[in-house]
Amino acid sequence: MYISTRGNQQPVTASRAIYLGMAPAGGLFVPEKTERLSPDEITAMAELSYPALAEKILGYFLDDYSPEEIKDSVQAAYGANFYHRDVAPVTMLEGLGGVLELFHGPTAAFKDMALQLTPRLLSQAIKKEGRKQEILILVATSGDTGKAALEGFKDVPGIRIACFFPDEGVSPAQELQMRTTDGKNTYVYSVEGNFDDCQNGVKEIFGDKAFNEELARKGWQLSSANSINWGRLCPQIVYYFYAYFSMARAGRIMIGQPVHFVVPTGNFGNILSAWYAREMGLPVGKLICASNENKVLTDFFNTGRYDRNRTFYKTSSPSMDILISSNLERFLFELNGHDAGAIRGYMDGLAKSGSFTIDEGLLRKIQDLLWAGSADEKEGAGEIRRVYEKYRYLMDTHTAVGSAVYGKYVSGARDAAPAVLDATASPYKFAGSVLEALDGEDYPKDADGPRLAEILADRTGAPVHPALDGLDKKPILHSGRLRQNEMKTVVERIVAGT
């Protein structure tokens, strides 16, 4: 059963948690308990393919889905739509560790790992609910979630999807990916402001009880494809097991030996998935949380005070340009003994004053699990260049932030234990920034995203990701631009079919 982090919802099944997206009165769903596996149970999974491993892991969390339902969903999610036979391969680099490549899906970003599966889990959940209502998925994106969700949900019967991204707050390739999305049930809008404005707009719509009741009378139910939905977060647990077993198969570790995971993150969902893998018994060492210049998480984990009242920076790693990390709420709930009252207090403080502070005991508990650091634009660019020159391995801007922060961790903690770095996107999604990191100012800044990708391919010999090749030849199908206060009006128009 799944409970709300704010204690404002009766326990629900896994399928209903996925159907609802988040607790109607606010709060995020988490499992009442996490299955703890024995070392023998973990070892028995070591040779499974990615789809088979996904079936196994998901079965522990989605116990009101039948094995057949999970298998059908997984097999459809991880097939020919991924461009690598291993789905999430790990590249071994001496001195850096394993690099977990999560960008081989249809939109070239780690969000595909969940969002090729989430729509199928949601479709199954709708059937279990026995509802005749249509579903409207609302997505706030800082770049990658949008296209991955649009691709996953397009033309799914009974579902429409509306995607909101910050105007001039994503890379040219990311924006082009979203605005060229086909499908009769897809809607895409840029919103004045930053990602937090988009995310807050979506949360306000979900939290408007009267509005949701009116939608229900019209035969509609809202749901989410952001990682506030457990159906988005849960599939991400799988690739931490897969990466661990890949390290073992490569002879880098023995089964049972701890591995650190280095995760560039903004909304905290990706690294939280690694924590759930740890809770299941996977031998995870330190979780290394990497931030860019918007280092609200780094400051929080080092001081215990979360404060979003700060300068917001637009960076070359836009998926991390976030000041309100939604999944932190789940993490604090889990580590604070499922104390919903404490979470309500934290979230009220965040809503009213933009900040909250946790006590020393909880902070020490977190710091035993997690180390946090940040890297600025110069450090990230330097890491792209350093890794390419040393290994001929090309990183995107987000992965480079993770790599730079990991270097700080090793230097400060003098801990060179085996580690895996999440590579969250193809470098071709941020070709201009990667070229600038490699060549300084010596590249054509006025070129569009697809042309920059061609130049980067010529410069490095690395092939353009298939999902991005020929992007400039696709027609623009979505051109909407909004203010934040217009988001609800757009939802009304979608429901009305106007």
Secondary structure, 3 states (H helix, E strand, C coil): CEEECCCCCCCECHHHHHHHCCCCCCCCEEECCCCCCCHHHHHCCCCCCHHHHHHHHHHHHCCCCCHHHHHHHHHHHCCCCCCCCCCCCEEEECCCEEEEECCCCCCCECCHHHHCCHHHHHHHHHHHHCCCCEEEEEEECCCHHHHHHHHHHCCCCCEEEEEEEECCCCCHHHHHHHHCCCCCCEEEEEECCCHHHHHHHHHHHHHCHHHHHHHHHCCEEEEECCCCCHHHHCCHHHHHHHHHHHHHHCCCCCCCCCEEEEEECCCCHHHHHHHHHHHCCCCEEEEEEEECCCCHHHHHHHHCEEECCCCCCCCCCHHHCCCCCCCHHHHHHHHCCCCHHHHHHHHHHHHHHCEEECCHHHHHHHHHHEEEEECCHHHHHHHHHHHHHHHCCCCCHHHHHHHHHHHHHHHHHCCCCCEEEEECECHHHHHHHHHHHHHCCCCCCCCCHHHHHHHHHHHHCCCCCCCCCCHHHCCCCCCEEECHHHHHHHHHHHHHCC
